[in-house]
């Protein structure tokens, strides 16, 4: 009886996981964790170090964060909506708190756009500046870009002797 119950439980669990783990579903789960981790990094850096840049050729800590959000807005609106994207030059947020609000908003907007993207359109090809890409590849680029700059921000924290937050994975 216990073996039958175990097999039934495994079968049900496997079916539920398979349903939840569409490309989009898996991406959305990771996106939320990525948001939590980037916000933890933004919160870890003291306000007085938001204008810190390790070298003259690098962005400041705050500029890195805002650059990440601008890329999210561009990719999600340009490739997953009909409205497109219009780059507007705006001033950087003045405070750490304002910067974290911008991060939250960008992650949430991208999430909403992707949630509303039909699964069957993710294999469609879009014109990207480096050549044709599938929307799945654009999803990967969204996450890769966050990860790339988040890695730089971890170095900034370490250079300022701020202990980085523990990694938030899946």
VENNORWO-V94860 format. One line per field, one symbol per residue. burial: I if it has 16 or more other C-alpha atoms within 10 Angstrom, else O. A space follows every 50 residues. Layout:
# VENNORWO-V94860
burial->???
This chain:
# VENNORWO-V94860
burial->OOOOOOOOOOOOOOOOOOOOOOOIOOIIOIIIIIIIIIIIIIIOIOOOOI OIIOOOOOIIIIIIIIOIIIIIIIIIIIIIOOOOOOOOOOOOOOOIOOII OIIIOIIOIIIOOIOOOOOOOIOOIIOOOOOOOIIIOIIOOIOOIIOOII OOIIOIIOOOOOOIIOOOOO
